Amino acid sequence: MTKNDRSLLKQMIEAGRFNFDIYELLVEQNAINAKESIKKMGEKWCCHPANKVKRLEMPLPILSDMRASKILKTRK
C-alpha cells in the first residue's frame, strides 16, 4: 500500500465512506505490517523462539529454607 493509497483511505473514512471492504483491506494491511515488523525486529521480538523460557536441570532451593534462622537449624 503506497502513501497515496493510505491518504485516500484516510480521506474516505473521514468523509464517512467507511464500509466492510475498507475494513477488510485495513485488517489485511495490518497483518502484513505486523509480519514485516516481526521480521525486522528479529530476536528483539518478545515471542521469538530464542527468548523462550529456559528451564533449569535442577530447581533452585526454596527461599524459605535459605531465610530460616540458623538457631532453628541447629536444634533439629
Secondary structure in CASP SS format (residue, H / E / C, confidence):
PFRMAT SS
TARGET T0000
AUTHOR 0000-0000-0000
METHOD secondary structure of the structure
MODEL  1
M C 1.00
T C 1.00
K H 1.00
N H 1.00
D H 1.00
R H 1.00
S H 1.00
L H 1.00
L H 1.00
K H 1.00
Q H 1.00
M H 1.00
I H 1.00
E H 1.00
A C 1.00
G C 1.00
R C 1.00
F C 1.00
N C 1.00
F H 1.00
D H 1.00
I H 1.00
Y H 1.00
E H 1.00
L H 1.00
L H 1.00
V H 1.00
E H 1.00
Q H 1.00
N H 1.00
A H 1.00
I H 1.00
N H 1.00
A H 1.00
K H 1.00
E H 1.00
S H 1.00
I H 1.00
K H 1.00
K H 1.00
M H 1.00
G H 1.00
E H 1.00
K H 1.00
W C 1.00
C C 1.00
C C 1.00
H C 1.00
P H 1.00
A H 1.00
N H 1.00
K C 1.00
V C 1.00
K C 1.00
R C 1.00
L C 1.00
E C 1.00
M C 1.00
P C 1.00
L C 1.00
P C 1.00
I C 1.00
L H 1.00
S H 1.00
D H 1.00
M H 1.00
R H 1.00
A C 1.00
S C 1.00
K H 1.00
I H 1.00
L H 1.00
K H 1.00
T H 1.00
R C 1.00
K C 1.00
END
